[in-house]
Amino acid sequence: MKSIMFVCLGNICRSPIAEGCAKKIVKENSLDIKIDSSGTSNWHTGEAPCDNSIKVCQMNGVNISGQRASQFKKSDIEKYDLIVALDDKNVTSLKELGALNVVKLGAYGYESEDVPDPYFFDGFEGFDKVYKMINECVTNLLKEEI
C-alpha cells in the first residue's frame, strides 16, 4: 500500500482539506493508499479542523469533521512514501528534519505556487479559493503519482 502525508503549519485548515480531498478520490477509485495529514507546529494538536475548512469541505461533499490535528514527527519520514507540503516554508521545515520524499502540492497544477493560508483572505472566499486549488492539485498528484 502506498502512503501519503499532507503537511501544513497547524494542521487545522489546509492539510485537513487536502487529506479529505485525497481520501474522497481514493475511495471513489478503490485505491489502496493510506492518506493522512499533520502540521509542522504543535499549536493545534488534538483540535478539529477550523470551522470554515469543515464548511467548505461539506459544501463539496467531503467530511473532515472527524479529523484531529497532529504534529509531524521525524518518524513519519519512514512511514510515508510521499510527503506533500502545502508551501515552501513547510518544504524547508520537512527537509530540515531529513525528509527527502517531499514534494510541494502547488507543483501539481499551480506552477509550484504555495497554497495560501486562507486566514489571510477576507471572509469565507479564501477558504473556497484554497479548496479549489487543493482539490485540483490533489487530483493531479494522485493521477501522476499512482
N, C-alpha and C positions, 0 to 999 in steps of 0.2 A: 504494500500500500504506500502510495506517495503521501507526503505530508507538507502542508504549507502553513506558515505563521505570518499573519499580518501585524505590523508594528507601527504604532504612532507614539506620541508622547505620554498621554494619560490613559489611553485605552477606554475612553468613555464616549468618543464621538466618531472619529474617522475609522479606526481599525475595527470597531464593532460593526460598522456599516459594511466594511469590506468582508469581514467574516460572514455576515448574514447573506450578502450577495453571493459569495462563493458557495456557501452551504446550499443555497437555493439551486444554483446551477448544477452542483454535484448531485443533488437529489433528483432533479429533473432529468439528468442524463445517466443516472445509475452508475456514477463513477465511484471508484474505491479510493477516495482521497480524504485524509484527515485534515480538517481545517480548524484553525484556532487564531486567536489574536491576543496581543499583550501591549504593554506600554513600556517605554524605556525608563519612566519615572515610577515611583511608588505612591504618588499623590492620591490616587483614587482606588487603590486595591480593595476589592470586595464590593465596590459600588456597581450599580446597574448603569447601563449607558444613559447618557443625558436624555431628557425628555424629548428634545427636538430630533435627536437621532432615532429614537424609538418611533416617533411620529412619522418622520419621512420614510422610514422603512415600512411601517404599516401601510402607508399610502401606496406603496409599491409592492405589496404582497409579501413582505419579508418581516418575520417576527424575531426581534433581537432582545425582547424584554427579559428573557431568562439569562442572558449573559451577565457575567460579573468580571470586573476589571482585575487584571493580574499584571505583575511586573515581569518583564523579560528577564530570564536568568541565563547565565553563561551556559548552563547545562542544556538549554533549549537549542543551542547551536547544533548539537549532535542529534537531537530528537527530530529535527525538521529538515526535509530535503531542500526546501526553499524558504527563505525568509524575505518577506516583502515589506520594505519600508515605505511610508507614505510621504516622506520628504527627505531632503538632503541631510538635514540635521540628524535625523534618525539613522540614515545610512551610515553617517560618520560614527555615531554612538555605537552602532552594532559592529562596525568594523574594528573599533577600538576594543571591543570585548573579544575580538578574534574571529568573528563570523566572516567566512569567505563566500558563503552561499547567499549573499544579499543582492536583491535587485530592487529597483525603485518602481513603484506602481505606475507612475506617470509615464514611464518608458513604454507602456503598453497602450498607447493611443493619444497621448497628450505631449509628445515631443519632450519627454522627461521632465515635465513641469512637476513642481511639488503639488500634492493635494493640499489645498489651503485649509487651515483650521477654520471651521465655519463660525467660530466665536468672533472672528474679526470682520464678519459681514454684519450689516444691519438686518435684524429680524430673521425670519424663517427662510428667506430666499437663499441665504448662504448654505443652509442645510440641503435644500433642494438642488442647488448647483453642485455641491460636493457629492451628493448621492449620485447624480447623473454621471459625473466624472468617474467616481469609484466604480459604479456598475459597468460602465463601458470598458474601463481598464481591466477589471477583474475578468470580464467575459473574454477579452482579448488574451489575457495572461493564460487563462485556462485552455483556450484553443491552442495557444502556442506551446505551452509547457507540458501539456498532457498528451 
